[in-house]
Amino acid sequence: MTRADIVLLLIAILALPFVYLHYWQPTSAGITVRIMRDETLVRELVLNKDQEISIDGALGVSRLQIENGKIRFIDSPCTGKVCIHKGWLSHSGDFNACLPNRISIEIMGQGEFDSMNF
């Protein structure tokens, strides 16, 4: 390694905490949730009203629960139940999907980014 390589490595190591603080700050609390079937918006709901929702999907009915500003899958006809095991979503940008049933939920908020950005 040359001196220039060492200097460049030190700069990268020293810049890492600043990059981390800038891009991975805690996200804001979610305000609404978008419920999608395939690529179609089924419903958009506020998270401050406790309720249970049933959504028809490709395999059957998925049930969602909104409580205390959070949402989760509570029942789905898929075999793996990965969507249920993910648990509660509450922050802007959180995303969960039941892929076999083709239902997805996405938390929307006031943050700079929501879900995935390309």
C-alpha positions in Angstrom: 0.0 0.0 0.0 1.2 3.4 -0.9 0.9 6.6 1.3 -2.0 7.7 -1.0 -3.8 4.5 -0.4 -3.5 4.9 3.4 -4.6 8.5 3.3 -7.6 7.5 1.1 -8.5 4.7 3.5 -8.3 7.0 6.5 -10.6 9.5 4.8 -13.1 6.8 4.0 -13.0 5.5 7.6 -13.4 9.0 9.1 -16.3 9.9 6.7 -18.3 6.7 7.5 -19.9 8.0 10.7 -21.1 11.2 8.9 -22.6 9.2 6.0 -24.3 6.8 8.5 -25.8 9.7 10.4 -27.0 11.4 7.2 -28.6 8.4 5.5 -29.7 6.1 8.3 -31.4 8.4 10.7 -34.5 7.0 12.5 -37.6 7.4 10.2 -40.7 9.3 11.2 -43.9 7.7 12.3 -46.2 6.6 9.6 -49.4 8.6 8.9 -51.2 6.5 6.3 -51.0 3.0 4.8 -51.4 2.0 1.2 -52.8 -1.5 0.6 -52.1 -2.9 -2.9 -53.3 -5.9 -4.8 -50.8 -6.7 -7.5 -50.1 -3.2 -8.7 -53.5 -1.7 -8.0 -54.2 0.5 -5.0 -57.1 -1.1 -3.1 -57.3 1.2 -0.1 -55.4 4.0 1.6 -56.2 4.3 5.3 -55.0 6.5 8.2 -53.1 4.7 11.0 -54.8 6.6 13.9 -58.1 4.7 13.6 -58.1 1.1 15.1 -59.7 -1.4 12.8 -59.5 -4.7 11.0 -59.6 -4.9 7.3 -60.2 -7.9 5.0 -58.6 -7.8 1.5 -59.4 -10.3 -1.3 -56.2 -11.6 -2.9 -55.2 -14.3 -5.4 -55.5 -17.2 -2.9 -58.2 -15.8 -0.7 -58.8 -13.2 2.0 -55.9 -11.6 4.0 -56.8 -9.9 7.2 -55.0 -6.8 8.5 -55.1 -5.1 11.8 -54.5 -1.4 12.5 -53.9 -0.5 16.2 -52.1 2.3 18.0 -50.6 3.7 14.8 -49.3 0.4 13.6 -50.5 -2.2 11.1 -49.8 -6.0 10.6 -51.1 -9.1 8.8 -53.1 -11.2 11.3 -54.3 -13.9 8.8 -53.5 -14.9 5.3 -54.1 -18.0 3.1 -50.4 -18.4 2.1 -48.4 -21.4 3.3 -45.3 -19.8 4.8 -47.0 -17.1 6.8 -43.9 -14.9 6.4 -46.1 -11.8 6.1 -47.7 -12.6 9.5 -44.3 -13.3 11.2 -42.9 -9.9 10.1 -45.2 -8.3 12.8 -46.1 -4.6 13.3 -45.2 -1.8 10.9 -45.3 1.8 12.1 -42.5 3.9 10.5 -42.6 5.8 7.2 -41.1 3.5 4.5 -41.9 0.2 6.2 -43.2 -2.4 3.7 -44.6 -5.9 4.0 -46.2 -8.2 1.4 -47.9 -11.6 1.1 -46.4 -12.6 -2.2 -48.5 -15.7 -2.8 -51.7 -13.8 -2.2 -50.3 -10.7 -4.0 -51.2 -8.2 -1.2 -48.7 -5.6 0.0 -48.8 -2.8 2.6 -46.7 0.3 2.6 -46.5 2.9 5.3 -46.5 6.5 4.1 -45.3 9.5 6.1 -43.7 12.9 6.0 -40.2 11.7 5.6 -38.0 12.3 2.6 -38.3 8.7 1.3 -41.1 6.1 1.4 -40.4 2.4 0.8 -38.1 1.7 -2.1 -36.5 4.4 -4.2 -34.7 3.7 -7.5 
